[in-house]
């Protein structure tokens, strides 16, 4: 999505949605934070929505009680948004 100004989702020969990649991500995407941590010697992973993260009791409890390995943010991909909007998977 760095190479295009606009993206069109085409389903059954018709344009289902057209907009800029940025606007599609703002409107349909969901930014999240993924935390990898150790529980009983095993690696576990949990995802939290980015909006309101500082007030998320589960996230704060995890940080206080578990040995965290990594924390990173993730934004929706255009593929995720296509599936959400059209209800169909991309065909290669």
Buried (B, 14 or more C-beta within 10 A) or exposed (E): EEEEEEBEBEEEEEEBBEBEBEEBBEEBBBBBBEBBBEEEEEEEEEEBEBEEBEEBEEBEEBEEEBEEEEBEEBEBEBEBBBBEBBEEEEEE
